[in-house]
Amino acid sequence: MNKPASPNWAERAKQLNIQGKSFINGQYVSAASEQTFDCISPIDGRHLTQVAACDQVDVDKAVAAARAAFNDGRWSRLHPSKRKSVLLRLADLIEKNADELALLETLDMGKPIRDSLSIDIPATARCFRWYAEAVDKLYDEVAPTAHNVLATITREPLGVCGVIVPWNFPLIMAAWKLAPALAAGNSIVLKPAEQSSLTAVRLAALAAEAGIPDGVLNVVTGLGQDAGQAIGLHRDIDGVFFTGSTAVGKYILQYSAQSNMKKVGLECGGKSGHIILADCGDLDAAAEAAAFGIFFNQGEMCSAGSRLILDAPIRDAVMDKILKFAKSMQPGDPLDPTTRLGAMVDKTHTERVMDYIASGKQEAELLVGGKQARLETGGCYIEPTVFDKVSNQARIAQEEIFGPVLAVITVNGVDEAIQVANESIYGLAAGVWSDNVNTLYKATRALKAGVVYANCYDADDITTPFGGYKQSGIGRDKSLHAFDKYTELKTTWLKLR
Ligand code: NAD
């Protein structure tokens, strides 16, 4: 039998019906102000749609709908097994509509279609399915108190959750928060990043089709300083759960303090140290992981191994391999299924990354890349870029670039490697390669990061917590630990006669 021809994604893109309105109380709605902003594809500068530019008035409407839904129990008091069925249906619908969602993700933020199809959409569906499956298997606790009292410790949904997400993995970042929050019975007001609103709006419609009642999942599109700030400051939102930059994460903390001390969860930036030690037995695997650790998703990865920390004896051997990878991973058309490095999210971010490359040229030695590419397309592309002889104090070693830019730092031995890796305001991820189990164990314990990879990088599964030490955030996404964010613990004392 002949293999089915792979879809022509460029042709399919022309047939898409793209929705740019918000989704409040079960309806697509324009912003109350009627304001919109342009949604431009970074692939080639094409205009995709107008997106509703919501502000406080729209956020108020969404919160009122979410609060009404929460209070009347249409979702919050459903039997957990019923919430489970609906969320399982949503996972099925995500898979059924995978091509459309993947195409929207790629057009909107520029990642290769092969990644949207093989990573973003399956991981989103798996996330909803996993929390759906979990929710009717969680038990509460009874405290070991005196025989004539009963003290129960129960988890209750928080209420109305504000969720604010970035653009690098638009659906996955939303799903990591929505799935446990919905499974626990909360109502939600989700604000996607203005650079990538399209799949969030589509997801809300799929959620409605799956049976999530009106008002339970609202998507308010808009700019951070308008819709995002209104969520942060809202007095009837019980918790705000944010993924994005550390700078904006600090605003979220302030908004909470200035309003109603709402619960805050933060997943913020990173500048992860990826260490390869002299006794690493598989330099090919380590070099490949180091290259993918920075170039995957155009380097627009919170956990990117953006500081490669090489032990002096293996430095040259690893560098040869990394440079080969960098040269072979040139940016291509994201709609071509063979492309591995796509477009940067937009012009503003491209300029920001190019500004870091300019400062890198002052501070270190540029070995490869450093230029924009595919300018003739009208899109936003940057070559994989490697800087050598970087001091850990350099701007490109301390600040998050969020692009395909690797800073290589040479050290002598494990102690110096750990010290350099930990000299950062961030603590999201870290990696270490060694064939000596004692060294490996010592390093994994000493590295100050929420996720440590040993002899691998960017391993991932919904079963494990994800989040950061230091200024990389507060709290964890994924795994059963995520329920801690979206529930309150209640202690109830019942005195028996
Ligand atoms: P960003 O902080 O600029 O924006 C994130 C979200 O916050 C967007 O929805 C934006 O509209 C909103 N926002 C912006 N200003 C706001 C304000 N004043 N008030 C309220 N909301 C506001 O981040 P970004 O550029 O979209 O994403 C990149 C950042 O996200 C990087 O720092 C990256 O490391 C981080 N990130 C972290 C994780 C993690 O799990 N730790 C995962 C992915 C991305």
Boltz pocket constraint, residues with backbone or C-beta under 6 A from the ligand:
constraints:
  - pocket:
      binder: B
      contacts: [[A, 164], [A, 165], [A, 166], [A, 167], [A, 168], [A, 169], [A, 173], [A, 191], [A, 192], [A, 193], [A, 194], [A, 222], [A, 223], [A, 224], [A, 225], [A, 227], [A, 228], [A, 229], [A, 232], [A, 243], [A, 244], [A, 245], [A, 246], [A, 248], [A, 249], [A, 251], [A, 267], [A, 268], [A, 269], [A, 270], [A, 301], [A, 302], [A, 303], [A, 400], [A, 402], [A, 428], [A, 466], [A, 467], [A, 468], [A, 472], [A, 473]]
      max_distance: 6.0
